[in-house]
Amino acid sequence: MYPRTWQLSHLVRNRWWPISIRAGRFFLITRLLFWFKFRFNFALFSLRILGALSLFIVWLRDVSREGAYQGHHTRLVQSGLKWGLVWFLFREVWFFFRVFWTFFHLRLAPISRGGVNWPNFGLIVIPPFQVPLLNTVILLIRGLTATLGHQELLAGIKTNWVFGSVFLGAYFLVLQGIEYSAASYCVSRGAYGRIFFFGTGFHGLHVCLGVVILVVSALRIGRRLISPQHHFGLEFRLWYWHFVDVVWLFLFFWFYAWGR
């Protein structure tokens, strides 16, 4: 009974990547708290970011080798990976739910912000139908290009739509950076500034992560490491992209259009 169970399951070798990434995230958060409380050290902060990204990339490399070369990603293993993705997205849903809950609490309860108007007096908010609307269109087109790339991959065609999705994601980040630099307020400008930059900033962080993992998918497609029969990595990235798109639609209608 034991050998049969062992054949139907798969346990990867013991690795230090998960605990190393956890430790890197812990030190990164402590550095951020130190920045908020005292001062910002750009060199040390950049070193922490590069270290965390390096560990993440090496871990992804090992997972890719297990599936593409070693044949460990059986149907049972892929099912476990999909459930892991479902729980990951479930956690992200609750994270942004807390963000929107805080936003509505501040927007609809004047007592919670000291009885002042929303937003603060003299605060010139970002017009929703300029750069934010353009970013919305970019994200929707990006979701379309990613879906077209997935369909071509299922048909056995070497797709280039994934590269278009990478470009659109990077273009979105550039426009959001320009929007932040042109804003007349910052994160310390009352409750509106804090919740606005917290919500949109964390969404931008998710977009940045999505661009990185799409670059990995594009490179794997170029090296023919993704096939129509085994492309869970690309499916994971597509589900993640569509989740980020839906979050942005809520941010656009509530933070930009209605929240101002």
NORCOR-V494781 format. One record per run of one state. SS is the DSSP state (A for helix, B for strand, O for the rest). FROM is the first residue (numbers start at 0). TO is the last residue. If there is no record, write none. Layout:
BEGIN
ss=SS from=FROM to=TO
ss=SS from=FROM to=TO
END
This chain:
BEGIN
ss=O from=0 to=0
ss=A from=1 to=7
ss=O from=8 to=15
ss=A from=16 to=36
ss=O from=37 to=40
ss=A from=41 to=67
ss=O from=68 to=73
ss=A from=74 to=107
ss=O from=108 to=108
ss=A from=109 to=112
ss=O from=113 to=126
ss=A from=127 to=153
ss=O from=154 to=159
ss=A from=160 to=181
ss=O from=182 to=188
ss=A from=189 to=221
ss=O from=222 to=230
ss=A from=231 to=257
ss=O from=258 to=259
END
